[in-house]
Amino acid sequence: MAITYINTPKHISNNATQAAIKPTKIGHSKALPVTIDLQNIGRLRIGHLMTLFSISHSTLYNRIKTGLIPKPDGTDGSRPFWNTSTIKAALEK
């Protein structure tokens, strides 16, 4: 059975219509606002680094591979993080 995608207004909540709406993309990191002062102790995520360096997620990973951006200081499960002191030193280079 083939599924046909149709365009419907978002305010319609018919279950049959919702099943036919194409899902959005997921999986890539998104830039996050940096609300942490780099002078204080804290942790930064991938999205924060994307904002600070003004780069995309693929560029971030390429720069980590080449050593232009330091490797993560640790992980929470599968989510890497960097300490603010590490990134502050990288930005000052």
C-alpha positions, 0 to 999 in steps of 0.5 A: 500500500502506497502512502500519498503525502498531502499538504494540509494546514497544521491546525487540522488534527485528523489522525488519518491526515496526520499519518499522511504528513511527511515527517521533518528531518531529525538527527543533526545538531542545531546551533544553540544560544550561548548563555554561559559566560566563558569566564565561569565554570560550565559545560558547552555542547555541540550546538554551543560550539557551532554558535561560538565558532559560527560553523556547521555541525559537519565543519565542527566534526572535521575541525575536531578530527584535524585538531583545530578544535580540541576533543571533548572533555567528556561525555554524558552518555553519548553526548559530548561536552567541553569545559568552558576553560577548554573552549576559551583557550581555543578561541584565544588562539 
